[in-house]
Amino acid sequence: MLSNSDGFDLSLESQEQILPGMTEQMLKALAGSLIVSCQASGNHPMRNTDAIVRMASSALLGGASALRINSPPDVRAVRAITDVPIIGLDKEPGRMRNVITVRPDQAAVLAAAGANIVAVDATSEVTDDIQGHLRQAGIAAGVPIMADVSTLEEGLMAWDSGVGLVGTTLSGYTPYTLRGDLRPDIELVAALSSRGVRVIAEGRYVTPAEVRGAFDAGAFAVVVGGAITDPVAITRRFVAATTRQQ
Ligand SMILES: CC(=O)N[C@H](C=O)[C@@H](O)[C@H](O)[C@H](O)COP(=O)(O)O
């Protein structure tokens, strides 16, 4: 049986390993809603904490229920302007891709900066022990964990460890899920949801119709990032529709 940390169906065995659970307030805030990921890294022109704060304010004005924010300084700055739930993460370059909050100390710093939930890389690419890895992060952070996964197996394992949310964030990014198309993995949302996992649809959502599709597949909430907050990517999409030779 799948167990989870919100107080339902917990065996004694899983209670010994309990992770911080989602509060009712957080669940109410997120259910059925849009979360906007406000991030910019490296040499991106928007890589500036004030710019991130302005993105976050704009997203909130537009009706976002919560925000996903990278790095402790950005989390701290956004926390100062809003009380909505912040999903914090700490991205750093890995071998082939950016990895997401891989160490417990990073999780603790994000929570101290004001993250209500900490997103953690829960892929077999970064750990042989997904459940132990998530428990360490959750215990260090003292706040609920969002497990960012790339496959159904990773998602089920993560959920069973007591995380608050499972995100499809990394589907298409791990070596074993790389694929040609850049579409969101709505099938993974459906597969996780049908097994009782509280799933956040995230990764490559560009159109409102795709967001609707994720909810139809059972998503608890949907995260949209670049399609809202990255003017470079948005411009590229329009330029691709022009007749000028690129
Ligand atoms: C793979 C990875 O590192 N994803 C990161 C996770 O936080 C962000 O770079 C994404 O922008 C975020 O997941 C939202 O996705 P999209 O921008 O596609 O809507």
PDBQT file of the ligand as one rigid body, heavy atoms in Angstrom, charges set to zero:
ROOT
HETATM    1  C1  LIG A 301      14.849  20.388 -15.968  1.00  0.00    +0.000 C 
HETATM    2  C2  LIG A 301      15.041  21.535 -15.026  1.00  0.00    +0.000 C 
HETATM    3  O1  LIG A 301      16.146  21.820 -14.626  1.00  0.00    +0.000 OA
HETATM    4  N1  LIG A 301      13.926  22.186 -14.654  1.00  0.00    +0.000 N 
HETATM    5  C3  LIG A 301      13.974  23.341 -13.800  1.00  0.00    +0.000 C 
HETATM    6  C4  LIG A 301      13.331  23.046 -12.540  1.00  0.00    +0.000 C 
HETATM    7  O2  LIG A 301      13.042  23.808 -11.701  1.00  0.00    +0.000 OA
HETATM    8  C5  LIG A 301      13.561  24.627 -14.463  1.00  0.00    +0.000 C 
HETATM    9  O3  LIG A 301      14.632  24.981 -15.300  1.00  0.00    +0.000 OA
HETATM   10  C6  LIG A 301      12.285  24.637 -15.305  1.00  0.00    +0.000 C 
HETATM   11  O4  LIG A 301      12.144  25.930 -15.841  1.00  0.00    +0.000 OA
HETATM   12  C7  LIG A 301      11.032  24.295 -14.527  1.00  0.00    +0.000 C 
HETATM   13  O5  LIG A 301      11.013  22.914 -14.281  1.00  0.00    +0.000 OA
HETATM   14  C8  LIG A 301       9.728  24.619 -15.268  1.00  0.00    +0.000 C 
HETATM   15  O6  LIG A 301       9.714  23.969 -16.498  1.00  0.00    +0.000 OA
HETATM   16  P1  LIG A 301       9.418  24.771 -17.836  1.00  0.00    +0.000 P 
HETATM   17  O7  LIG A 301      10.305  25.991 -17.860  1.00  0.00    +0.000 OA
HETATM   18  O8  LIG A 301       9.702  23.800 -18.942  1.00  0.00    +0.000 OA
HETATM   19  O9  LIG A 301       7.965  25.153 -17.796  1.00  0.00    +0.000 OA
ENDROOT
TORSDOF 0
